[in-house]
Amino acid sequence: MRDLRRLRTLGGVICLLVYTCACALMVLRAAQVRGLEARACLELVGVLTTGLHTTSAVGDVVYFGLRSNDTIGLRITNECTTAVLLIPFLVIMGCLALRSSVALSRVLTATLLGVAMLILVNVIRIGGIAWATYHWGLATGYEVSHLVVGSLFALAGFVLSVMVAIRFLVRSGNPAAR
């Protein structure tokens, strides 16, 4: 029994270390992470703005309206990257992995669920910023959608992903308890 508890504790420590390394890699490879995000947003931005054939992602910038005089590029900066949401989420989940009352497999599954939600939230947020910028311009569309709506959406998405992950972790096997 004691060996099982030690193994469980070791698994939690390894999980926290892996999540911590993932956080460090996101910081060290920030440009690559932002580039992946730009490519992930490309299709949604195309659908919401000028069409897929007039969008492109170069580095950490998503361009739309190519082949026109109104080409716009949205740069994903260090302040706007999904990593800003993923890093605290992974730290929270890593700390929860240290709890012996939570199965490590549930922590890993909850982490995957939360990470997927956070990525989806950021893709939708960037798509929304592109849509608002395309329809209402840089002054109104971009400023409002980026600074106000986008920030609130990202915050709400973070809170929701943490709530869903924790709900998944504490959910019992009894369907009546759900």
Secondary structure by P-SEA (a helix, b strand, c coil): caaaaaaaaaaaaaaaaaaaaaaaaaaaaaaaaaaaaaaaaaaaaaaacccccccccccccccccccccbbbbbbbcccccaaaaaaaaaaaaaaaaacccccaaaaaaaaaaaaaaaaaaaaaaaaaaaaaaaacccccaaaaacccaaaaaaaaaaaaaaaaaaaaaacccccccc
